[in-house]
């Protein structure tokens, strides 16, 4: 909406009203000072430091993380066994009733040996066994395809959760440091029927 201009009669009326009125606080007018108009400040000129293309780029190749690490995956699985016994097992207080060492075995030899050991242990009434895989060799991860450290270490939990061992295994957990730490697994077996 555009503002309209005042007519001559309206201007005359305003001047008459202003001439008859008195200021409410005339002392404020005497003490009022006119402040000087602020001077604009100069903005500093921007100076760029010298740089090279790619100087902020990451130097090392990023690590491959397509899936969570093995300890994270095992810790994320829900507890199937008695929580009190699970806590004692994780602290290394329960002694394994049997053990198998898969060090130095190939996948072709280790899988049948593990199957035989677990099924025999369950049939004989054992509840907690220790499967030693070792941590695997550390190698440079320079390739395009990521390869996990320790082939047996990563394959054994998969074997234990697949048939025919899945029906015998209740819980898989990384062993306490006194029983091998990251290079071994506690396997808690179901009761034989």
C-alpha positions in Angstrom: 0.0 0.0 0.0 1.5 3.3 -1.1 1.7 6.2 1.4 -0.3 9.3 0.5 1.0 12.8 0.8 -0.4 15.2 3.4 -2.7 17.9 2.1 -2.1 21.6 2.8 -4.9 21.7 5.3 -3.5 18.8 7.2 -0.1 20.4 7.4 -1.5 23.7 8.7 -3.5 21.8 11.4 -0.3 20.0 12.5 1.6 23.2 12.8 -1.1 24.8 15.0 -1.2 21.7 17.3 2.6 21.7 17.6 2.7 25.5 18.4 0.2 25.1 21.3 1.8 22.0 22.9 4.5 22.0 25.5 7.3 19.5 25.8 6.9 17.0 28.6 10.6 17.1 29.6 12.2 20.3 28.4 15.3 19.8 30.5 16.2 16.7 28.4 16.4 18.9 25.3 19.1 21.1 26.9 21.3 18.2 28.0 20.9 16.2 24.8 24.1 16.0 22.8 24.3 15.3 19.2 26.6 12.3 18.7 29.0 12.5 15.8 28.3 10.2 12.9 30.4 7.0 13.3 33.1 6.6 10.8 33.2 3.3 9.0 36.2 1.1 9.9 38.3 -0.3 7.1 38.0 -4.0 6.6 41.4 -5.6 6.7 42.6 -7.0 3.4 42.6 -10.8 3.2 46.0 -12.4 2.9 46.2 -15.9 1.7 49.1 -18.1 2.9 50.8 -20.1 0.2 49.5 -23.6 -0.3 50.0 -26.7 -2.4 47.3 -28.7 -4.0 46.6 -31.7 -1.9 48.5 -30.6 1.2 45.5 -31.4 3.5 44.8 -34.8 1.8 45.2 -37.9 4.0 48.6 -39.5 3.4 47.9 -43.1 4.4 45.3 -45.2 2.6 42.1 -45.6 4.7 41.7 -49.0 6.4 39.0 -51.2 5.0 36.1 -51.7 7.4 33.3 -53.4 5.5 32.0 -55.2 8.6 32.6 -55.0 12.3 35.6 -56.8 13.7 35.4 -60.3 15.1 35.4 -59.3 18.8 32.7 -56.7 18.1 30.5 -59.3 16.3 30.9 -61.9 19.1 30.1 -59.2 21.8 27.0 -58.2 19.9 25.5 -61.7 19.9 22.9 -62.2 22.7 23.8 -64.3 25.7 22.2 -67.7 25.3 23.6 -69.3 28.5 23.3 -68.5 32.2 24.5 -64.9 32.7 26.4 -65.7 35.9 28.2 -68.6 34.2 28.9 -66.3 31.2 30.4 -63.7 33.4 32.7 -66.2 35.1 33.7 -67.7 31.7 34.6 -64.2 30.3 36.7 -63.5 33.4 38.6 -66.8 32.9 37.2 -68.4 36.1 35.7 -71.4 34.4 38.2 -74.0 33.2 37.7 -75.5 29.8 37.0 -79.3 29.9 38.6 -79.9 26.5 40.8 -78.1 24.0 41.8 -78.3 20.3 44.7 -76.4 18.8 44.2 -75.6 15.1 47.5 -73.8 14.7 49.2 -74.5 11.4 46.3 -76.4 9.9 44.8 -75.5 6.6 41.1 -74.8 6.2 40.6 -78.3 4.6 42.2 -80.0 7.7 40.8 -77.7 10.4 37.1 -77.9 9.5 36.7 -81.7 9.8 38.9 -81.7 12.9 36.7 -79.0 14.6 33.5 -80.8 13.6 34.8 -84.1 15.1 36.1 -82.5 18.3 32.9 -80.5 19.0 30.5 -83.4 18.3 32.6 -85.8 20.4 32.9 -83.3 23.3 29.1 -82.8 23.3 28.5 -86.6 23.2 30.8 -87.1 26.2 28.9 -84.5 28.3 31.5 -81.6 28.2 30.0 -78.1 28.5 33.0 -75.7 28.0 35.7 -76.3 25.4 38.5 -74.1 24.1 39.3 -73.8 20.4 42.7 -72.3 19.8 43.1 -70.7 16.3 45.9 -68.2 16.8 45.7 -64.6 15.9 47.1 -64.9 12.4 50.0 -63.2 10.7 50.0 -59.4 10.3 50.4 -58.4 6.7 50.3 -55.1 4.8 46.7 -54.3 3.6 47.6 -52.7 0.2 45.1 -54.5 -2.0 41.7 -53.4 -3.2 40.0 -56.3 -1.6 40.3 -56.3 2.2 41.5 -59.5 3.8 41.0 -60.1 7.5 43.9 -61.1 9.7 43.9 -64.7 10.6 41.9 -66.9 8.3 41.1 -69.6 10.8 40.3 -67.0 13.5 37.7 -65.5 11.2 36.4 -68.8 9.8 35.9 -70.8 13.1 33.0 -68.7 14.5 31.2 -69.1 11.1 31.7 -72.9 11.2 30.5 -73.1 14.8 27.3 -71.3 13.9 26.6 -73.4 10.8 25.3 -77.0 10.6 26.2 -79.5 11.9 27.8 -77.7 14.8 25.0 -75.1 15.3 22.8 -77.6 17.1 25.6 -78.4 19.6 26.9 -74.9 20.3 25.1 -72.6 22.7 27.6 -69.7 23.0 30.8 -68.6 21.3 33.0 -66.0 23.1 36.6 -64.7 22.8 38.8 -66.4 25.4 40.2 -64.7 28.5 43.9 -63.7 28.2 44.8 -66.5 30.5 43.4 -69.0 28.0 44.8 -67.4 24.8 42.9 -64.1 24.5 42.1 -63.0 20.9 43.7 -66.2 19.5 41.2 -68.6 21.1 37.5 -69.0 21.6 35.4 -70.4 24.4 32.7 -72.7 23.0 29.9 -73.4 25.5 28.0 -76.6 24.4 24.4 -77.6 24.8 23.6 -80.6 27.0 23.6 -83.9 25.0 20.2 -85.6 24.6 
